[in-house]
Structure formats: structure tokens, C-alpha cells
Amino acid sequence: MTEADAWFDPYCRRCPRLVALRERVSAEHPDYHAAPVPAFGAQRHRLLIVGLAPGMHGANRTGRPFTGDYAGLLLYRVLHAVGLATRPVSESAADGLRLKRTRITNAVKCLPPGNSPKGAEVAACNDFLAAELAGLPRGGVVLALGGVAHRAVLRALGLRQVAYPFGHGSDHALPGGERLVSSYHCSRYNTQTGRLTEAGFLQVMRHAARAAGLPGR
């Protein structure tokens, strides 16, 4: 663990419901990570991508955000297309994939039942997110995937939700000199229902990258 991640608690037990679930999953799947999932990516980053929470057979299994499930297939493919990932597929935490000036985390670090954390669980994890946001340099960009992540970012920054409404492709200047760009979450449900297309997601990712001063090809 690097100095930049010194705040992270791999044994956090703040949320009884989430602790009970991960302990049950660990017993059933002893080869799964089944613990709080740390952020992944460059320490010196200008783009911080914030998702919702680890997926059961994705990050909860592999220990890397958005790795091993459908949402990750789309996210890393788009990151590679924009020039921010060295490979288009994230297979495991040890596959050698690197992110360029980009970092990925979640609003909630542990697997929630039904992929749906309670408000109290988002709040309990919020100071971890605040610590991650503090590492973003002035002029950097936060890309929130989904409304829960968007609101968690604002909460962590102490900002009023009503002043920064969520919308797919929304782009808000933040008081500290950063920007908050948001997208619908790249979940299977959103893509299968047509709410989010790969082209639409690519467009938002490219915009976020360029706003952060990254290539965004």
C-alpha cells in the first residue's frame, strides 16, 4: 500500500450488513477477495472515476474495481479506446494493466446485497471517498458513474446536492477548481435497456479526459 492510500482500511467493519455479507461470501468462496476493495490506478492522476460499489463476481472476487463483471468490460474497453488504459480488458488484479493519469474507486468499498447499498452505508464510507478526492489536483476531474456516486462525491466535498444536479453528461465546476462530470452507470441493466450506449459512454469519457487535460483521443 502506498502513502497515498494510508487512509484505506482493508479490515473496515463500520457496516454490519456488509460485513455479514462479505464473511458469508468468503466462507462460500474462499478464493474471493471478499473485503473492502481499494482504489486502482495511477497515484499521480488527473481523472478520478467513482463507481457505486463492488459487484459480487466482479471486484468483490478480484479485488480490483470494475474487474470481472460486465460493467468492467465496458469501462476498461472505453478507457483503452480513449487512451487511458494500456489494455482493453481487466482480467485480474495481477494482469499488468495500467491506467494513465487515471484512478478508479467506488463510493462504497464493500459488496452490498443486491448491488444496492443503503444510504447509511454510503455515508459511513464517505470519509474514505473524501480522502481520495483530496488527492485530486486542482484542475482535475471527477467522473461519477450514476446518481449515487454523484451524490456521494458532493457529500464528501460538503456541497449542496441541489446546486449540482445529476444528469448524463452533466459537467459542474467545483469550488476547489476541479470539475464533476457524470454519466449513467455502465451497468448491464443500463446498456441492455438502451439507457446508456457504448457510443454515449465513450463521448462522456472523452469529454472528462479532455477536461482533465488528458489526451482523450
C-alpha positions as CSV (number, residue, x, y, z in Angstrom):
1,M,0.0,0.0,0.0
2,T,1.4,3.4,-0.9
3,E,1.5,6.5,1.2
4,A,-1.4,7.9,-0.8
5,D,-3.6,5.0,0.3
6,A,-2.6,5.2,4.0
7,W,-6.2,6.1,4.9
8,F,-7.7,2.9,3.5
9,D,-8.9,0.3,6.0
10,P,-8.8,-3.2,4.5
11,Y,-10.5,-4.6,7.6
12,C,-13.2,-1.9,8.0
13,R,-16.3,-3.1,10.0
14,R,-18.4,0.0,10.0
15,C,-21.4,-1.5,8.3
16,P,-22.7,-4.7,10.0
17,R,-24.9,-5.7,7.0
18,L,-21.9,-5.5,4.6
19,V,-19.5,-7.2,7.0
20,A,-22.0,-10.1,7.4
21,L,-22.3,-10.5,3.7
22,R,-18.6,-10.5,2.9
23,E,-18.0,-13.0,5.7
24,R,-20.7,-15.3,4.2
25,V,-19.3,-14.9,0.7
26,S,-15.7,-15.6,2.0
27,A,-16.9,-18.9,3.5
28,E,-18.7,-19.9,0.3
29,H,-15.9,-18.7,-2.0
30,P,-12.6,-18.8,-0.1
31,D,-10.7,-17.7,-3.3
32,Y,-12.7,-14.4,-3.5
33,H,-11.2,-11.1,-2.2
34,A,-14.4,-10.6,-0.1
35,A,-13.1,-7.5,1.7
36,P,-13.1,-3.7,1.2
37,V,-11.8,-3.0,-2.3
38,P,-9.1,-0.4,-2.7
39,A,-8.8,2.2,-5.4
40,F,-6.9,1.2,-8.6
41,G,-4.7,3.3,-10.9
42,A,-2.1,6.0,-11.1
43,Q,-1.1,7.8,-7.9
44,R,-0.4,11.0,-9.9
45,H,-3.8,11.2,-11.5
46,R,-5.9,13.9,-13.0
47,L,-9.1,11.8,-13.5
48,L,-10.8,10.0,-10.7
49,I,-13.6,7.7,-11.7
50,V,-16.1,6.9,-8.9
51,G,-18.5,4.0,-9.2
52,L,-21.1,2.6,-6.9
53,A,-19.8,-0.5,-5.1
54,P,-18.0,-3.8,-5.8
55,G,-20.0,-6.4,-7.7
56,M,-20.4,-9.9,-6.3
57,H,-18.4,-11.7,-9.0
58,G,-16.5,-8.6,-10.1
59,A,-14.4,-6.5,-7.8
60,N,-15.6,-8.5,-4.7
61,R,-14.0,-11.5,-6.4
62,T,-10.9,-10.0,-7.9
63,G,-10.0,-7.1,-5.5
64,R,-9.8,-4.5,-8.3
65,P,-12.6,-2.1,-9.1
66,F,-14.7,-3.0,-12.1
67,T,-12.8,-6.2,-12.8
68,G,-14.6,-9.4,-13.6
69,D,-18.1,-8.2,-14.4
70,Y,-20.0,-6.7,-17.3
71,A,-19.7,-3.1,-16.2
72,G,-15.9,-3.5,-16.1
73,L,-15.9,-4.9,-19.6
74,L,-17.4,-1.7,-20.9
75,L,-15.5,0.7,-18.7
76,Y,-12.0,-0.7,-19.5
77,R,-12.8,-1.0,-23.2
78,V,-13.8,2.7,-23.3
79,L,-10.7,3.7,-21.2
80,H,-8.5,1.9,-23.6
81,A,-10.2,3.5,-26.6
82,V,-9.7,6.9,-25.1
83,G,-6.0,6.1,-24.4
84,L,-6.2,5.9,-20.6
85,A,-5.7,2.2,-20.1
86,T,-2.9,0.0,-21.5
87,R,-5.2,-2.9,-22.2
88,P,-8.9,-3.1,-23.2
89,V,-9.8,-5.9,-20.7
90,S,-9.1,-6.0,-17.0
91,E,-8.9,-9.7,-16.1
92,S,-7.4,-9.7,-12.6
93,A,-5.5,-7.6,-10.1
94,A,-2.3,-9.1,-11.4
95,D,-2.7,-8.8,-15.1
96,G,-0.3,-5.9,-15.6
97,L,-3.0,-3.5,-16.8
98,R,-2.0,0.2,-16.1
99,L,-4.1,3.3,-16.1
100,K,-2.6,6.6,-17.4
101,R,-3.1,9.6,-15.0
102,T,-6.5,7.9,-14.1
103,R,-7.7,6.2,-10.9
104,I,-10.9,4.2,-10.2
105,T,-12.7,3.8,-6.9
106,N,-16.2,3.3,-5.5
107,A,-18.5,5.3,-3.3
108,V,-18.9,2.1,-1.1
109,K,-15.9,-0.1,-0.7
110,C,-17.7,-3.4,0.2
111,L,-20.1,-5.6,-1.7
112,P,-23.8,-4.6,-0.8
113,P,-26.7,-7.1,-1.0
114,G,-28.4,-6.8,-4.4
115,N,-25.8,-4.3,-5.5
116,S,-27.7,-1.7,-3.6
117,P,-26.1,0.0,-0.6
118,K,-28.3,1.8,2.0
119,G,-27.9,5.5,2.5
120,A,-26.3,4.9,5.9
121,E,-23.7,2.7,4.3
122,V,-22.8,5.3,1.6
123,A,-22.5,7.8,4.5
124,A,-20.3,5.5,6.6
125,C,-17.9,5.1,3.7
126,N,-17.9,8.8,2.7
127,D,-14.8,9.9,4.6
128,F,-12.8,7.3,2.6
129,L,-14.1,9.0,-0.6
130,A,-13.3,12.4,0.8
131,A,-9.6,11.3,1.3
132,E,-9.4,10.1,-2.3
133,L,-10.9,13.4,-3.6
134,A,-8.3,15.3,-1.6
135,G,-5.6,13.6,-3.7
136,L,-7.0,15.1,-6.9
137,P,-5.0,18.1,-8.1
138,R,-6.5,21.4,-8.9
139,G,-7.9,21.3,-12.4
140,G,-8.5,17.5,-12.1
141,V,-11.8,15.9,-12.9
142,V,-14.1,13.5,-11.1
143,L,-16.2,11.2,-13.3
144,A,-19.2,9.9,-11.3
145,L,-20.9,6.8,-12.6
146,G,-24.5,7.0,-11.6
147,G,-26.6,9.2,-9.3
148,V,-25.5,7.5,-6.1
149,A,-21.8,8.1,-6.9
150,H,-22.6,11.7,-8.0
151,R,-24.3,12.5,-4.7
152,A,-21.6,10.7,-2.7
153,V,-18.9,13.0,-4.3
154,L,-20.9,16.1,-3.4
155,R,-21.4,14.9,0.2
156,A,-17.7,14.2,0.6
157,L,-16.9,17.7,-0.6
158,G,-19.5,19.3,1.6
159,L,-21.5,20.7,-1.3
160,R,-25.3,21.1,-1.7
161,Q,-26.9,18.5,-3.9
162,V,-29.4,20.9,-5.4
163,A,-26.6,23.2,-6.7
164,Y,-25.0,20.4,-8.8
165,P,-27.8,18.3,-10.3
166,F,-27.0,14.8,-11.7
167,G,-27.5,14.2,-15.4
168,H,-25.9,12.0,-18.1
169,G,-23.1,14.2,-19.4
170,S,-23.5,16.9,-16.8
171,D,-20.4,19.0,-16.1
172,H,-20.1,21.1,-13.0
173,A,-17.2,23.4,-11.9
174,L,-16.4,22.8,-8.3
175,P,-15.2,25.4,-5.8
176,G,-11.8,23.9,-5.4
177,G,-11.0,24.3,-9.1
178,E,-11.9,20.7,-10.1
179,R,-14.8,19.5,-12.3
180,L,-17.5,17.0,-11.6
181,V,-18.6,15.2,-14.8
182,S,-21.3,12.5,-14.5
183,S,-22.6,9.6,-16.6
184,Y,-25.2,6.9,-16.2
185,H,-23.6,3.9,-14.7
186,C,-22.1,1.4,-17.2
187,S,-24.1,-1.5,-15.8
188,R,-25.6,-4.3,-17.8
189,Y,-29.1,-3.1,-17.0
190,N,-28.4,0.4,-18.3
191,T,-26.9,-0.9,-21.5
192,Q,-29.4,-3.6,-22.2
193,T,-32.3,-1.2,-21.7
194,G,-30.7,1.3,-24.0
195,R,-30.4,4.0,-21.3
196,L,-26.6,4.0,-21.9
197,T,-24.9,3.2,-25.2
198,E,-21.3,2.5,-25.7
199,A,-21.0,5.5,-28.0
200,G,-22.7,7.7,-25.4
201,F,-20.4,6.4,-22.7
202,L,-17.3,6.9,-24.9
203,Q,-18.4,10.5,-25.5
204,V,-18.6,11.3,-21.8
205,M,-15.3,9.6,-21.1
206,R,-13.6,11.5,-23.8
207,H,-15.0,14.8,-22.5
208,A,-13.9,14.0,-19.0
209,A,-10.4,13.1,-20.1
210,R,-10.0,16.3,-22.1
211,A,-11.4,18.4,-19.3
212,A,-8.7,16.9,-17.1
213,G,-6.0,17.8,-19.6
214,L,-5.5,14.2,-20.8
215,P,-5.4,13.0,-24.4
216,G,-9.0,11.8,-24.8
217,R,-8.3,10.6,-28.3
